[in-house]
Amino acid sequence: MIRRVRVSVFLAAIVLFAMPAQAAAETGLPAPVAPQIYGPFDQAEVELGQLLFFDPVLSGNRNISCASCHHPRFATSDGLSLGLGEGGIGLGPERRADPSNLPEQRIPRNSPALFNLGAPEFTVLFHDGRIEADANRPSGLRTPLEDEMVAGFDSVLSAQTMFPVLSPDEMAGHYQENDVSKLVRQGRLTGQDGAWSLISARVAAIPDYAARFAAVYPEVGEGREIRFTDISNAIAAFVAFEWRSFESPFDAWLRGDADVDPAAERGAKLFYGDAGCAACHAGPFQTDHDFHAMGQPQLGPGKAERFESHQRDTGRQRVTGRDADAYAFRTPSLRNVLQTGPWGHTGAYNDLGAFLRQHAAPELDGYAPDAVLPLLDGAADDWAIMNDPAEREAILARVDLPPRALSAAEVDDLIAFLETLSDPVALAGRLGIPGSVPSGLPVDR
């Protein structure tokens, strides 16, 4: 028998284990996540991806892994507003600049969480959506590499996973530091003599990896060389397996397996009702996968070409070239959001309540710096944009949703609701951190 729980009239449609789609639409609440949307998974491929995810061998100087900026200790982010990639030492909020090899700049945007990226609806990734599925292209993807993009990536997640290795500030390293960074600087990224091929050869030269790839991918077992797409596909399989998030109190509530406290219920009613949060944070993972200008503070180096001198970040506009997309950024999923701060595309807020108030009613003149930024000597002024009234006005002029001031009680209720999105299984991870990696390099713990 399906167990029923005590809920308000507002939640009457979610007391059954499988909420009918019509009932979900009527209340604004999503239907429960169906676990079968994930996978199937090849366990050997997942375990290979786990090792690669935590192995610094993929970085130019062999000192940074994917986990350096997406660590389970920090809910698959890094606990910083803007991270330090190459030239950083340490982990999480304790990460700092290496005095003997200073970073050239901070990573321009906040490190996004990795939860549910293997779900089929995630077809657009990065804050600006610069990688997305596109069946009309030979590779099946639209990426910054355009015609140089190779085929063989299993998914948009696979392609996204591997672009950081081409970034000098993230994993490739500074100019002339190593063989990978030199190729990146020369624009030699794909192809037989490109950066991806060089990294693949590094991995293939490690006997344990060579044996694992041969066991997982039949063509490699038959003699084909290990390709960069093989590496990225394995990492994507691990990310998709490890950080599925559908076992939160909210999910149990939708399925009719549990109740939530009154504050969370009030917060849900606000979120899916009067506060209008679900206009963008819709669907089972609280995202419409679209782009919106929300008037967030801009700090740090911004996004500019090497020949440009400004520090602004116009988000989606840099991808599409459309004025209408200026300062618009992808709606993030809110799964495990309480653990993924600092919040905002530049991590401008380390206080979730302050972020919610500003997010609902954007206002920049009163922004008080609340970021987690390790000291970086010689970096551009982190506050250049916020100290310029014209830049602040330009950001706010693009806000595309009406403001809605939140009271202190409403903020508390919204946070109580957002807490129900915390999934202990996903936060803990399923395989966890490996004891060692085949390269023998140190593993971030």
Secondary structure, DSSP 8 states (H G I E B T S, - for coil): --------GGGGGG-SSS--HHHHHHHS------GGGS----HHHHHHHHHHHT-GGGSTTS---GGGTSBGGGTTB-SSSS---TTEESSGGG-EE-TTS--SS--SS-----TTTTSTT--EESTT--EEE-TTSTTSEE-TTGGG--S--SSHHHHHHHGGGG-IIIII-STTSSHHHHHHHTT--SSTTSHHHHHHHHHHTSHHHHHHHHHH-HHHHTT----HHHHHHHHHHHHHHHT----SHHHHHHTTS----HHHHHHHHHHTTTT-GGGTS-TTTT--S-EEE------TT-S--TT-------BTHHHH--GGGTTEEE----TTGGGS-SBSTT--BS-HHHHHHHHHS---TT---B------TT---TTTTTT-HHHHHHHHHT--S------HHHHHHHHHHHHTT--HHHHH-SS-S-S--TT------
